[in-house]
Amino acid sequence: MPTSIISGGSRGLGLALVERLLARGDAVATFSRSGSAALTALAEQHPTTLHTRCLDVSNADEIRSFVASTYERFGGITHCIANAAIAHEGVLATMRDDEIEAMLTINLKGSIVLVREAVRLMLFSKAEDAPSVVVVSSVVARTGSQGLSVYAATKAGLEGFAVSLARELGPRGIRVNAVAPGFLETDLSQSLSEDNRRRIVRRTALGRLGTCDDVVAAIDYLTSHRAAFITGQTIAVNGGA
Ligand SMILES: NC(=O)c1ccc[n+]([C@@H]2O[C@H](COP(=O)([O-])OP(=O)(O)OC[C@H]3O[C@@H](n4cnc5c(N)ncnc54)[C@H](OP(=O)(O)O)[C@@H]3O)[C@@H](O)[C@H]2O)c1
C-alpha cells in the first residue's frame, strides 16, 4: 500500500487531498497546528490507514519525529506533498518583520525540511512504487499579485527547489513536481475583497475560482504511475488565469 505524507491536512486543499488519497487506497499521514473536527471524523473512519498529529511545520525536530513515526507505522514512505502554508496580505512597505519571517519559515523552510526528512526515507522505497514529491505553489509565483509579494517569493522559491531536486533525485527514481493553483475557495482566500474576487474571475479564462477538487485531481495524477515520466515540472491549475 503506498504511503503519502501531506502537510496541512486539517482543512482546505490538504483535507481534500487526505480524503482523495485515502479513497484511492493510500495510507496517509498528515499534520497541522490545530487539527479540525473534519479530520478527527476522518481518522475515526480510517483508524488503520490515517495517521494524524498536531504540530508546527516550523519545528524541524517535530517534523523529523513525525516522518519517522509515519515510516514506523506504515513501513515506508511513497509520496510527500508539501501543502501547508500561510499568507499575510499587504504591501511590502508596511509588512512587519514577523509576517515576513512567518511566511518564509512556514511556506519555504518548513516545506524544504519536511521534504528532506521524507526523502531520506523514500530512498528506501521500491522503484515500482513510483515515489514522488509534490510541492504546492501558487499562480502568483509567476503572474504576481499586488499585496502578495512575500508570499509569491516563498512559492517561487518552492518551484525552484522542485526543479533542482528533480535533477538530484531522478537517478534514484523519485520524481519531484510543483502544482500551482489559481485562487481557490478556501479559508486562505477568505480575506479577498469582493472587488479582488471579481477581478480574478474576470481575468480567468474559465470564468470562476478554482475548487480543491480541481487541484486534488492534478496531485492525484502526479502521485500515480500515470505520471511516471513527469518530473521537474510546475503544473498550473488556474482555469487559464
Ligand atoms: N486558497 C487559495 O486560493 C490558494 C491558491 C493558490 C495556492 N494555494 C496553496 O494551496 C495550499 C493549501 O491552501 P489552502 O487554501 O487549503 O489553505 P488553508 O485552508 O489555510 O489550510 C492550510 C493548512 O495548512 C496548515 N498550516 C498552516 N500553517 C501551518 C504550520 N505552521 N504548521 C503546520 N500546519 C500548518 C493549516 O492548519 P493549522 O492552521 O491548524 O496549522 C491548514 O491545515 C497552500 O500551499 C497555499 O499556499 C492556495
The ligand as an ORCA input file, in Angstrom:
! r2SCAN-3c Opt
* xyz 0 1
  N      -6.579     29.072     -1.313
  C      -6.033     29.599     -2.396
  O      -6.599     30.482     -3.046
  C      -4.698     29.082     -2.874
  C      -4.241     29.491     -4.126
  C      -3.005     29.050     -4.577
  C      -2.237     28.210     -3.786
  N      -2.710     27.835     -2.572
  C      -1.853     26.957     -1.781
  O      -2.555     25.763     -1.515
  C      -2.126     25.231     -0.256
  C      -3.329     24.969      0.624
  O      -4.018     26.178      0.809
  P      -5.461     26.231      1.477
  O      -6.203     27.286      0.755
  O      -6.016     24.870      1.601
  O      -5.060     26.818      2.922
  P      -5.841     26.740      4.306
  O      -7.287     26.429      4.094
  O      -5.476     27.975      5.066
  O      -5.149     25.458      5.001
  C      -3.774     25.496      5.329
  C      -3.394     24.232      6.075
  O      -2.021     24.334      6.465
  C      -1.939     24.190      7.899
  N      -0.849     25.008      8.415
  C      -0.674     26.347      8.288
  N       0.426     26.720      8.945
  C       0.961     25.596      9.495
  C       2.097     25.344     10.315
  N       2.903     26.328     10.729
  N       2.359     24.066     10.663
  C       1.547     23.056     10.302
  N       0.456     23.233      9.525
  C       0.175     24.495      9.144
  C      -3.313     24.666      8.405
  O      -3.651     24.155      9.689
  P      -3.323     24.978     11.052
  O      -3.673     26.399     10.815
  O      -4.146     24.302     12.113
  O      -1.879     24.780     11.311
  C      -4.204     24.033      7.346
  O      -4.347     22.658      7.591
  C      -1.143     26.255      0.316
  O       0.171     25.874     -0.005
  C      -1.487     27.528     -0.422
  O      -0.409     28.431     -0.484
  C      -3.912     28.235     -2.088
*
